[in-house]
Amino acid sequence: MRQVIIYPDNEDGGWVCEVPSLPGCVGGGATKEEALDNIRDAIAGWIDAAQTLGREVPDDPQSAEICVV
């Protein structure tokens, strides 16, 4: 399980997802559901690529704090 941050894309519409524990792992979609499906694929691809290259896959602390400013 990975933390995923999802937020609206105010410039292009749709939604953006980021995975803080996997640098550069981002995805998006026209709807929240599509964005979440896409980020699942991106997470799997990120982990597969890291393992293929012999790189460490970072742990995910699975703790989060939500701050709205």
C-alpha positions in Angstrom: 0.0 0.0 0.0 1.3 3.5 -0.9 0.2 6.9 0.1 -1.3 8.8 -2.9 -1.9 12.5 -3.0 -4.7 13.4 -5.5 -5.7 16.9 -6.4 -7.5 18.7 -9.3 -5.5 19.9 -12.2 -6.7 23.5 -12.4 -4.8 24.2 -15.7 -5.8 21.2 -17.8 -8.8 19.8 -16.0 -9.0 16.3 -14.6 -7.0 15.0 -11.6 -3.3 14.5 -10.7 -1.9 11.8 -8.4 1.5 11.8 -6.8 3.2 9.1 -4.7 5.5 10.8 -2.2 7.5 7.7 -1.3 8.4 7.0 -5.0 10.1 10.1 -6.5 8.8 11.1 -9.8 5.8 8.6 -9.7 2.9 10.7 -10.9 -0.3 10.0 -12.9 -3.5 11.5 -13.8 -6.8 11.2 -15.5 -10.1 12.9 -16.5 -11.8 11.6 -13.4 -10.7 10.6 -9.9 -11.3 7.0 -10.6 -9.3 7.1 -13.8 -6.5 8.9 -12.1 -6.4 6.3 -9.3 -6.4 3.4 -11.8 -3.5 5.1 -13.7 -1.5 5.7 -10.6 -1.8 2.0 -9.6 -0.2 1.2 -13.0 2.5 3.9 -12.5 3.3 2.5 -9.0 3.7 -1.0 -10.4 5.9 0.3 -13.3 8.0 2.3 -10.9 8.7 -0.6 -8.6 9.3 -3.0 -11.5 11.8 -0.6 -13.1 13.6 0.0 -9.8 13.9 -3.8 -9.2 15.1 -4.4 -12.8 17.8 -1.8 -12.3 18.8 -3.2 -8.9 17.7 -0.1 -7.1 16.1 -0.1 -3.7 12.3 0.4 -3.5 11.7 2.9 -0.6 9.3 1.9 2.2 6.2 3.9 2.6 5.6 5.2 6.2 1.8 5.1 5.6 1.3 8.1 7.9 -0.2 11.3 6.7 -1.4 14.6 8.0 -3.8 16.7 6.0 -3.4 20.5 6.2 -5.6 22.8 4.3 -4.3 26.4 3.9 
